Amino acid sequence: MTPDEIRDLQRDLSRLGFAPGPLDGLWGPRTEGAVQRFQRRAGLPASRTQTAQTRRALRRFLKEAEERIVPVTRADVVAITGRFPEEWVEPLNASIRWAHVTAGRLPAYLAQLGHESAGFRTLEEYASGEGYEGRPDLGNTEPGDGRRFKGRGAIQITGRHNYTRAGEALGLPLTERPELLLEPGHGFMASAWYWLDANLNAITDSGDFVALTRAINGGVNGLEHRRELYQRAQEVL
């Protein structure tokens, strides 16, 4: 399999909640394990590689998952967070479809994005980004990277590393033009990319909201507010 084929497979597995690891196009133990877990779920013989039978089953499972994806309205989100720009509705729904955020996953998705975007008030973090300067864990190795690659998008993509990988996945020159994530269409799709790359469907399916928060935030900042939004979303939806 080529790296692009592996990346497509990883993306589909992440959509279905099988946690193949980062969407990096590399066949490693996590991807192999996710394939085998899917094969068991689909009632197929376990194999170390993707087979034609596995691919057909993946398409069937993806189609079934698509039927469980429910678009949201502006009124839905306003009832949860108190506000939502009308022009953000379609970008949000596009991200929901792309990341296969099914109805059962939707409250967690809206709660986490709602908190990260300050209640859907901004697609850019209020801080300057100076605090990220010189952070090799974020890929910020060049002077000015902290400010240049501050949190943007509905889930606050942060750091040169994430901007580079999101840009490659979405076909956007984000390292040259990081401000593209301030456009709702790009900002929400980058959030969907991160949701899949971090295997957040699998964590959401596990019901561990704290682990989900850590995977997004790196800690539990704002956990109480995230939980409030989550509860409200469950009631509204």
C-alpha positions as CSV (number, residue, x, y, z in Angstrom):
1,M,0.0,0.0,0.0
2,T,1.2,3.5,-0.7
3,P,1.3,6.2,2.0
4,D,-1.8,7.9,0.5
5,E,-3.7,4.6,0.6
6,I,-2.6,3.9,4.2
7,R,-3.6,7.5,5.1
8,D,-7.1,7.0,3.5
9,L,-7.5,3.7,5.4
10,Q,-6.4,5.4,8.7
11,R,-8.9,8.2,8.1
12,D,-11.8,5.7,7.5
13,L,-10.8,3.7,10.6
14,S,-10.8,6.9,12.7
15,R,-14.2,7.9,11.3
16,L,-15.5,4.6,12.6
17,G,-13.9,4.9,16.0
18,F,-11.1,2.3,15.6
19,A,-8.1,4.5,16.7
20,P,-5.4,3.8,14.1
21,G,-3.1,6.5,15.5
22,P,-2.1,9.7,13.6
23,L,-3.2,10.0,9.9
24,D,0.5,9.8,8.9
25,G,0.4,7.3,6.0
26,L,2.7,4.9,8.0
27,W,1.7,1.3,8.6
28,G,2.5,0.6,12.3
29,P,1.2,-1.4,15.2
30,R,-1.6,1.0,15.9
31,T,-2.9,0.9,12.4
32,E,-2.5,-2.9,12.2
33,G,-4.3,-3.3,15.5
34,A,-7.2,-1.0,14.3
35,V,-7.6,-3.0,11.1
36,Q,-7.8,-6.2,13.1
37,R,-10.3,-4.8,15.6
38,F,-12.4,-3.7,12.6
39,Q,-12.1,-7.1,11.0
40,R,-13.3,-8.8,14.2
41,R,-16.2,-6.3,14.5
42,A,-17.2,-7.0,10.9
43,G,-16.9,-10.8,11.4
44,L,-13.9,-11.1,9.0
45,P,-10.8,-13.3,9.3
46,A,-8.0,-11.4,11.0
47,S,-5.3,-10.2,8.7
48,R,-2.2,-8.1,9.1
49,T,-3.1,-6.2,6.0
50,Q,-6.1,-4.5,4.4
51,T,-7.8,-7.0,2.1
52,A,-10.4,-6.4,-0.6
53,Q,-13.0,-8.0,1.7
54,T,-12.0,-5.6,4.5
55,R,-12.3,-2.6,2.1
56,R,-15.8,-3.6,1.1
57,A,-16.8,-4.0,4.7
58,L,-15.3,-0.6,5.5
59,R,-17.4,1.0,2.8
60,R,-20.5,-0.7,4.2
61,F,-19.8,0.5,7.7
62,L,-19.0,4.0,6.6
63,K,-22.3,4.2,4.7
64,E,-24.2,3.0,7.8
65,A,-22.4,5.6,9.9
66,E,-23.3,8.4,7.4
67,E,-27.0,7.5,8.0
68,R,-26.4,8.4,11.7
69,I,-25.0,11.8,11.0
70,V,-27.6,14.5,11.8
71,P,-27.0,18.1,10.6
72,V,-27.4,20.9,13.2
73,T,-29.3,24.1,12.8
74,R,-28.3,27.6,14.1
75,A,-31.1,27.3,16.6
76,D,-29.6,24.1,18.0
77,V,-26.2,25.6,18.6
78,V,-27.6,28.9,19.9
79,A,-29.6,26.9,22.5
80,I,-26.3,25.3,23.6
81,T,-23.9,28.2,23.6
82,G,-26.1,31.3,23.4
83,R,-24.8,32.4,20.0
84,F,-23.7,31.1,16.6
85,P,-23.1,33.1,13.4
86,E,-25.4,32.0,10.6
87,E,-22.5,31.9,8.1
88,W,-20.8,29.2,10.3
89,V,-23.7,26.7,10.0
90,E,-22.7,25.1,6.7
91,P,-19.0,24.9,7.6
92,L,-19.9,23.3,10.9
93,N,-22.1,20.7,9.2
94,A,-19.4,20.0,6.6
95,S,-16.9,19.3,9.4
96,I,-19.5,17.0,11.1
97,R,-20.0,15.0,7.9
98,W,-16.2,14.8,7.1
99,A,-15.3,13.6,10.6
100,H,-18.3,11.2,10.8
101,V,-19.6,12.8,14.0
102,T,-22.7,10.7,14.4
103,A,-25.6,11.7,16.5
104,G,-24.2,10.0,19.6
105,R,-20.9,11.9,19.2
106,L,-22.4,15.2,18.4
107,P,-22.9,16.6,21.9
108,A,-19.3,16.0,22.8
109,Y,-18.1,17.6,19.5
110,L,-20.2,20.7,19.9
111,A,-19.2,21.0,23.6
112,Q,-15.5,20.8,22.9
113,L,-15.5,23.1,19.8
114,G,-17.8,25.5,21.7
115,H,-15.5,25.8,24.6
116,E,-12.3,26.1,22.5
117,S,-13.9,28.9,20.4
118,A,-15.1,30.9,23.4
119,G,-18.7,29.9,22.8
120,F,-18.3,30.1,19.0
121,R,-17.2,33.8,19.3
122,T,-13.9,33.5,17.7
123,L,-11.7,31.3,15.4
124,E,-8.5,32.7,16.9
125,E,-7.3,32.5,20.5
126,Y,-7.2,35.8,22.3
127,A,-3.6,35.3,23.6
128,S,-0.8,36.5,21.4
129,G,0.8,33.1,21.0
130,E,4.1,34.3,22.5
131,G,3.8,31.6,25.1
132,Y,4.3,28.9,22.4
133,E,7.6,30.4,21.3
134,G,10.4,27.8,21.2
135,R,8.1,24.9,21.9
136,P,9.7,21.9,20.1
137,D,6.7,19.7,21.1
138,L,4.6,21.9,18.9
139,G,7.2,22.0,16.1
140,N,7.9,25.7,16.8
141,T,11.6,25.7,16.0
142,E,11.9,29.0,14.1
143,P,11.7,32.6,15.6
144,G,8.2,33.9,15.6
145,D,6.5,30.5,15.3
146,G,4.6,31.0,18.6
147,R,2.7,34.0,17.3
148,R,2.5,32.7,13.7
149,F,1.0,29.4,14.7
150,K,-1.2,30.4,17.6
151,G,-4.5,28.6,18.1
152,R,-6.9,29.0,15.2
153,G,-9.9,27.3,13.9
154,A,-12.9,26.1,16.0
155,I,-10.7,23.6,17.9
156,Q,-7.7,25.9,18.0
157,I,-5.1,24.2,15.9
158,T,-1.7,25.2,17.4
159,G,1.9,24.9,16.4
160,R,3.9,24.6,13.2
161,H,3.6,20.8,13.3
162,N,-0.2,20.7,13.4
163,Y,-0.5,23.5,10.8
164,T,1.8,21.6,8.5
165,R,0.0,18.4,8.8
166,A,-3.5,19.9,8.6
167,G,-2.4,21.9,5.5
168,E,-1.2,18.7,3.8
169,A,-4.4,16.9,4.6
170,L,-6.7,19.7,3.5
171,G,-4.6,21.0,0.5
172,L,-4.0,24.4,2.1
173,P,-0.7,26.4,2.4
174,L,-1.1,26.8,6.1
175,T,2.5,27.2,6.9
176,E,2.7,30.1,4.5
177,R,-0.8,31.5,5.3
178,P,-1.8,30.4,8.8
179,E,-4.5,33.0,8.8
180,L,-6.5,30.8,6.4
181,L,-7.9,29.1,9.5
182,L,-9.8,32.2,10.3
183,E,-12.1,31.5,7.4
184,P,-15.0,29.4,8.7
185,G,-14.8,26.8,5.9
186,H,-11.1,26.1,6.6
187,G,-11.3,26.6,10.3
188,F,-14.0,24.0,10.8
189,M,-12.4,21.5,8.4
190,A,-9.1,21.8,10.2
191,S,-11.0,21.0,13.4
192,A,-12.5,17.9,11.8
193,W,-9.0,16.9,10.6
194,Y,-7.6,17.2,14.2
195,W,-10.7,15.2,15.5
196,L,-9.8,12.3,13.2
197,D,-6.0,12.6,13.5
198,A,-6.2,12.4,17.3
199,N,-8.8,9.5,17.1
200,L,-11.3,11.5,19.0
201,N,-14.3,9.5,17.8
202,A,-12.8,6.5,19.6
203,I,-12.4,8.5,22.8
204,T,-15.9,9.9,22.5
205,D,-17.3,6.4,22.0
206,S,-15.6,5.3,25.2
207,G,-17.6,7.9,27.2
208,D,-14.5,9.3,28.9
209,F,-15.1,13.0,28.6
210,V,-12.0,13.9,30.7
211,A,-9.7,11.9,28.3
212,L,-11.4,13.6,25.4
213,T,-10.6,17.0,27.0
214,R,-7.0,16.1,27.6
215,A,-6.6,14.9,24.0
216,I,-7.8,18.4,22.8
217,N,-6.4,20.7,25.5
218,G,-3.4,18.8,26.8
219,G,-4.9,19.1,30.2
220,V,-8.3,19.8,31.7
221,N,-8.5,23.6,31.4
222,G,-12.2,24.6,31.3
223,L,-13.5,21.2,32.1
224,E,-16.4,22.5,34.1
225,H,-17.6,24.7,31.2
226,R,-17.0,21.9,28.7
227,R,-19.2,19.6,30.8
228,E,-21.9,22.3,31.0
229,L,-22.0,22.6,27.3
230,Y,-22.0,18.8,26.9
231,Q,-25.0,18.4,29.2
232,R,-26.8,21.2,27.4
233,A,-26.1,19.7,24.0
234,Q,-27.4,16.3,25.2
235,E,-30.6,18.0,26.3
236,V,-31.0,20.1,23.1
237,L,-30.2,17.4,20.6
